[in-house]
Amino acid sequence: MTLWLLGLNHQTAPVDLRERVAFAGDSLGTALASLRALPEVSEAALLSTCNRTEVYAVAADGEALAGWLDGQAQGLGAYLYRHRDADAVRHLFRVATGLDSMVLGEPQILGQVKDAWVLAREHGALGGRLDRLFQQTFAVAKRARTDTRIGVNPVSVASTAVRLAQDSFASLPDSTVLLIGAGETIELAARHLAKGGVRRLLVANRTLAHAQDLASRHGGYALPLAELDRHLAEADVVFSATASREPVLRQAQVEAALAARRRKPVLLFDLAVPRDIEPRVAALADAYLYTVDDLERAVEDNRRGRHEAAEAAEAIIDLQVARYMETLHAGGRQETLKRLRSLGDSTRDELLARARQQLAGGRDTDEVLQFLAHTLTNRLLHPPTAALREAALSGDLELARAAERLFPDKALYSHSPIPSPAAPRLPDDPEPAP
C-alpha cells in the first residue's frame, strides 16, 4: 500500500471547478465514507476548504482515487495534482504550515487540517499510518511557525477583502456592512470591520442564534437569513461565506436592492466555495463582485513580503520530511524483525510443549532432546535455506551477500550455547545467550 495525495486548489483550478468538489457538513462525512469504502483504499482523510479539496489515502493505486474524484465532478483530471510517499508528506506539511495557501502563512488552514483529521478518526477512516502522519504534521507546522516569521501578523482572505473595501471603495465609518454567515471567515471579517470603525454592521445567518452571538461580540445587529431581502438595500458592502450548496444571493435580489438604493453602488465579496453569490451579479452596472480568486491578486504583495520566512520554513519542512521517511522505513524494518522474532518464539513454544508431552508419556530423555534440537533447527533454518537455494539458482547475488553479512563463519561458532567439555562453565559464569 502506498501513501497517495490527489487534489486541486486555487493554483490549479478556477473557483467554478473547485466548488463542484467542495464538501461541507454532512456531505463531507458522506463523501469520506464512500471514499473509505473503495476496495483499494485502507485509510483515508478528506480536506475540503474554500481553496482546496484534497484526498489523502493509503491505497493500492492512485487511479481508484482519481476515479472517485471524477465521480464527484467529471472533467477534473487535467486540474488534479498527484503526489505519493515523501512528496505527499511534504505537501501536507506545507499545507498545514500555510506555505501552500493563497495568503502565505495564514493560520486558519492548520485548524482545517485538524478538523479533517478529527472527522476521519470519527468515521473510522484512519489507520496507524495516516494517523501518525497527521499528528507529525501538527508538530511540524507548530515548529515552522514558531521558528520562523511565517506566522507573524498573519493576513487572511477576510482581512484582505476588508482592506480592499477600505482602499478602493468605501470608508468604513460611513458604511453599512452586511455579513452573510457566521463561521470563521465571517468572524474574521467582523473583527477587522469593528476595528476599522464600521458605522453599522448587520449579520444574517440561517441560524439566528449564531448571528446574534457574533453580532453581540462586534456591536452589530442580527437578522435571520429569511429577512435578507428586506435589509439588502441598506448595505454598502456585503461579505458572504456560508456552507450553502446553492447561491444565497441571486441576481434578481441584488437588482431589486440597487433599485431601492437608487443605483448607489454596492461592493460584494463572495468568500465561499461553492459560491454564495450568483456570478451573474457581476453583470449589474452598479454591483462590484469579487470572489476568492479575484482576491489572489490583492494578496500577492503579502506573499512577496513573506518570501524570506517562507524559505526558512521550507528548509524546516525538507528536514522533517527526510526524518519522517527515515522513521517510516525503520518502522517497516522493525516490523520484519518482530515477525522473525514471533516466528522463533511460536516455533520454540510449540516444540517445547510437544517435548514435555513426550517426557510425560515416558519417552527417553535423550531421545526427546534429540527430537527437540533436530526439529527446532529444521523449522528455523528451512525458510532461509530454501530462499538461499532459490537465490543461487536464479542468480540473486544480493540475497547471498546479505546472508554472508548476517552469518559470517566465525559468528556461527564463536558463541555456542553449550559449554565445551574441555572448558566447563564455572558457577559464576554468566548464563549463555538464549
N, C-alpha and C positions, 0 to 999 in steps of 0.2 A: 504494500500500500504506500502511496506517495502523498505528500502534502501538496495540495493544489490551492491556488487562488485564481479566481476568474471574476472580472468585474468591469465596470465602466464608471467614469467620473466626469467632472466638469472640464477636464482637459481632453477627453477623448470623444465625448458625445454631447450634443446640444440638449437643452432642457426638455424639448418635446420628446426626445428618446428616453431620457433619464426618468421622466415621470411615468413612463409605461412600465417600469420595473421598480418603482418606489413602493416600499411596503411600510405600513404603519398599523399600530393597534392590533386587532385580531388577525388582519391579513398577514402580518409578519409571522405570527405563530403558525398559521395555516401553511404558509409558504415554507417555513423551516421544517415542518412535519413532512411535507411532500418531498422536500429535498433529502431528508434523512431516510426516507422510505426507499430511495433508489437502491437496488441491489449492489451497485458498485461502490456505494458510499458507506463507510463505517463510522465516520464522525463528521459533523458539520456545524457551521455557525454562519449567520447571515447578518451583514452590516448594511443598513439602509438609512441614508441621511439625505438632506437636500441636494448634496453634491456628489453622492456616490451610492452605488449598490454593489456589494462585493460578497462573493461566496468563498468561504474558507472551508476546506474539506480534506479529510484523509480518504482517498478514493483510489480505485484501481486504475482509472484513467481520467483525463480531463474532458474527453468527449461527452461523457454522460452529463457532466456539469454544464457544458456548453449547450447540450440538447435541452436540459432542464430550463436554462435561462431563455433559450429560443422559444420554448413552450409558453413562457410567461409573456413574451412580446417578440414576435418574429422580426427578423431583419437586424438583429443586434450584432451578428458575427463580426462585421467589419469594425465595430467600435469597441470590442472587448479586448482587454489585456489579459494575458495568461502568465502566471509565474508558478514555479514549483520549487519545493525544498528550500534551499538557502535564499533564493530570490523572493519566495513567498514570505519567508520570515522577515527579510529586510523591508519588504513593502509594508507589512503590518506594523513593524517598529516605526517606520516613517509616518504612517498614517496617524498612529496614536500620539506621536510627538508633535504633530501639526506641520510636518515638513511637506506633506502632500496636499495641504488644504489650499483653498482659494485665497484665504488670508493667512499668510505664513505665520506659524506659531500659535494660531488661535486655540484656545483651551477647551472649547466645547466638545471637540472630536474625541478627546480621551474619555469623557463621560459617556459618549455614544458607543464607543468601543466596549466599555464596561457593561453597558446595557445589553449589547449584543451577546456578550459572554454570559451574563446572568440569564437571559432568555434561553440560550442554548442549553445551559445547565438545567433550567426548569423543565425543559421539554425532553430531557434525557438524550440530547443530540451530541453531547461531548463525551469523548473517551479521555484516557490519560494523556495522549499526545497533544491534542488541541487545548485541553485544559491547562497543561503545563506551559504551552506556548503563550496563551493569553496572559497567564499570571506573570511570565517573564516579560511580556510586552509592557505591562503596567510598571514594572520595576525599571525597565529601560527608559520609558517615557519620563518617569519621575526624575531619573538621573540626568537625562539630557536637558530637561527644563531647569533643573537645579544648577547644573554645572556650566550652562551657557546662558546667554541673554535672549534665547529664543522666546521665552515666555514673559519677558519684561514688557510692561504696558501693552498687553495683548489687544489686538484690534479684531473686532468681529464684523461679520457682514452687516449686522444690525447697526453697529456704530458707524460703519462706513456709509450706510444709507442715510442715517441722521445727519452726518456731516455734509453729505451731498445735498440734502434738502436745505440745510442752512446756507451752504456756499452758493448754490445755483438757483434757488427758487424762493424760499420763504424765510422770514425772520421768525424764530420760534416764539418770542414774546408777543408777536402779533398774530399768531396762527392757532387754529383749532386742528388738532391731530386726532384721527380715528385709528385705533388699533383693533384689528380683527384677529381673534385668537387669544390664548392665554398661556401658551407654552414658553419654553426657554428663550426662543428668539424674540418673541414679543416682550417678554420680561426684560431682556437686554435693551431693546429699543425704548421701553418705558423709562428705564434708568437714565439713559442718555438724554431723552427728551425732558425729563424732570430736571436733570442737571443743567440743561440748556435754557431752562425757564420758560417752557411752553405755556402759552396763555391758557389753553383749555385742552384737556385730554379725555377722550371718550374710549371706552373699552367694550367691545362687543364680542360675545362668545356664546356658543351653543349652550353651555352650562353656565347659568347666570352666577352661581356661587363662585366659580373660578374667576369670572370677570370682576365681581365685587371684591374678591381678595386682592387681585392685582391692582385694581383702581384705588383701593383704600391705602395701599402702600406707596402710591405715587401721586396722590392728590387728584385722581381722575374720577370720572363718572361711569358707572357700569350700566350696560343695557343688554337685553337678550338679542341673539342674532336675528330673531324674527322681526325685530324693530329696526333693522339696518336701513331699510328704505326711508324711514321717517327722519333719520338723522344724517344720512349720507351727504345731503346738500350742505350741512354745516361744516364739513371737513375741508380744510385747505390741503391737507396731506393725509394720505391713507397708507398704513403699513398692514400687510396681511400675511399671516403664517399659521395656517391650520393644517390638520391632518386629513382634510376632506379629499375624497377621490374625485369630486366634481367641483367646478368653479363655485365659489360662494358669492362672487360679484360678477355680474354679466353686463354686456354692452348696454342693454336697454336700461338697466338700473343707473349706470353712470350717465347715460344720455339724459335721463329724467332729472338727475341731480344737477347736471350742468345747466339745464334749462331753468331749474329753480334758483340757481346761483347767477342767473343772467349772464351766462357764458364766462364767469370768472374761472380762470384755470384751476385745475386740481392736479396734484402730483401724487402718483400711486407707486408704491413699492411692493411687488409680489415676491416675497421671500420664501415661498413654499414650493416644494416639488412633491407631488404634482401641483401645477399652478392653481392658485386660488382665484386669480382674476382672468377673465376670458381674454385671450390675446387680441380679439377684435376691438377691445377698448382702445388700443393704441392708435386705431384709425380715427378716433374722435378728435376734432380740431383743437379742443381745449383741455384734453386729457394727456398727461405725460406719464407713460407707464415704463417702469424699469423692472426687469427680472433679475434673478441671481446671476445670470450670465452677463447681463449688462454691467453689473457691479464689479466684475472681474477687472475691467479696465481701470476702474476707480481705485482698486487696491494694489495696482502694480507698483506704485511708489512705496507702499509699505513693504512689499516683497523685496524691492531693491535695498531698502534700508536695513533689512534683517539678513542680508546675504552673508555677512561675516559670521554671525551667530549660527546661521544655518550650516555653514561649512564645519564649524566645531561640532555641532550636533550630528552631522553626517559621519564624522570621524568616530564619535562615540558609538553610533549605531553599527558601523562596519566592524568595530572591535567586538561588540556584543553579539552580532550575528555569527562571527567566527567562533566565539566561545560557546554559543548555544549549539552550533552544529557539532563542535567537538564533544560537548556533553552528550548530545543525542547519539552520536556514533559510539561513544564509550558505553552509553547505556545499552546499545544494541549488543556490543561485545560482552557486556556483563550478563545479559540475558542468556547468551550462549554458554557462558561459564556456569550459570545457575542450572541450566538444563543438563549440562555434563555432570555437575555435582549431584543433581537429583537422580540421574540415571544410576550413578555409582551407589548412592545411598539406598535406592529402592532394590537394586540387584543384591547388595550385601544383606539387607534385611530379609529378603525373600529366601536366600540360600541359607542364612543363619537359622531361620525358622525351620527349614527343612532338615538341617543338620541336627538341631535339637530334637526334632521328632524322631529321627533315626536313632539318636542316642537313647532317647526314652524308650524306644522299641527294642533295645538290647543289642544294637549293632556294635561291632568292634570300634573302639575309639579311633584307632589309627586309620581304619577304613573310612570312617566318617570324615576325618580330617583330610584324607586324600581326596574324597569326593568334593568337599568344600573348596579346597585350594584349586583343584583342577577345573571345576565348573565355574568358579568365580573368575578365574583367569580367562577361560574361554569366552564367557559372557562379556567381559570388559574389553578384551582385545579383538574380538571378532569384527565389530563395525569398522574400527580404524584399519585393521588388517585388510579387510575386503576393499575398503576405499583406496588404500595404497596399491593393492594389486591391480585394481581397475585403472588407477592413475598411471601405473607403469605400462600397462597395455595400450593406453590411449596417448601416452607421451606427455602427460600432465606433470611437467617438471616442477611447477610451483608448489604443488601439494607435497611432492617428495622432499623438496628443500625445507618446507615448513616442518615436516616430520623430523628431519635431521636436526633442526634447531630445537625442537621440543624434546627429542630423545637422543642427545649425544651419547656416545659409547660409555663414557665414564659415569654419566648420570644414571645409567641403567643399573650399575653395580656398586656405586660408592656408598649407598645408604641402605644396606639390606636391613629389613625389619627383624631378621632372625640372627641372634649373636652367633659368631663363628665358634665352634668347639675349641679352637686353639686360643681364642681370646674371649672367655666368658664375661658377661656383663656383671660388673660389681653391683652390690646393693645400692650404692649411692649414685650409680649412673642414671642419667635422665632416661625417661621412657622413650622408646623408639617412636619415630613419627608414625602416625596411623596411616 
